[in-house]
Amino acid sequence: MAPSSSGGTTTGEALNILDTFDLSGMSRTGALHHYLEASALAFADRGKYVGDPAFGDVPAAALTDPLFGKERACLIDPLDAATKPVAPGTRPRTTACARPPSRRRPTRRTPRTSRRPT
């Protein structure tokens, strides 16, 4: 049986990434920032790993593994957007990030001007 559409694995991965954060405790701007960053990470993985199963392995179980979501969540900086496009991840390892997302710095309400392109 063929895997689900790429939207299914991508959405599942993004939700696993977001599951590590307390979005309801964030400002609207902070929650949207985390949503957009999680989506960018999931779409990077989709671009590398999801394709026609007749021509290669589609690691749907690995992409939707909650541990993989936790690992990818470690890449989200609550203060700055990552430079796009982001790099795809590797297959899940046995540990997540050393610092839980709940102990990270709170999201600022204003963006840093030093990170903007000139």
KATAGI-V800320 format. One record per residue. N is the residue number from 1. SS is DSSP state (A for helix, B for strand, O for the rest). PHI is phi in whole degrees, 0 to 359 (none if undefined). Layout:
n: {N:N}
ss: {SS:SS}
phi: {PHI:PHI}
This chain:
n: {1:2:3:4:5:6:7:8:9:10:11:12:13:14:15:16:17:18:19:20:21:22:23:24:25:26:27:28:29:30:31:32:33:34:35:36:37:38:39:40:41:42:43:44:45:46:47:48:49:50:51:52:53:54:55:56:57:58:59:60:61:62:63:64:65:66:67:68:69:70:71:72:73:74:75:76:77:78:79:80:81:82:83:84:85:86:87:88:89:90:91:92:93:94:95:96:97:98:99:100:101:102:103:104:105:106:107:108:109:110:111:112:113:114:115:116:117:118}
ss: {O:O:O:O:O:A:A:A:A:A:A:A:A:A:A:A:A:A:O:O:O:O:A:A:A:O:O:A:A:A:A:A:A:A:A:A:A:A:A:A:A:A:A:A:A:A:A:A:A:O:O:O:O:O:O:O:O:O:O:A:A:A:A:O:O:A:A:A:A:A:A:A:A:O:O:O:O:O:O:O:O:O:O:O:O:O:O:O:O:O:O:O:O:O:O:O:O:O:O:O:A:A:A:O:O:O:O:O:O:O:O:O:O:O:O:O:O:O}
phi: {none:289:290:297:300:298:295:292:290:293:295:300:295:300:293:295:296:292:297:278:246:267:296:292:270:261:292:301:298:296:295:295:301:295:299:293:293:297:296:298:295:294:290:297:291:301:297:271:253:256:197:288:295:289:245:178:286:251:280:301:295:291:291:260:289:303:296:297:299:295:297:292:298:298:276:277:268:292:256:225:282:289:292:258:283:277:282:291:275:254:300:302:257:268:232:264:293:289:250:298:304:293:259:281:296:291:288:282:272:241:285:285:278:289:269:282:293:262}
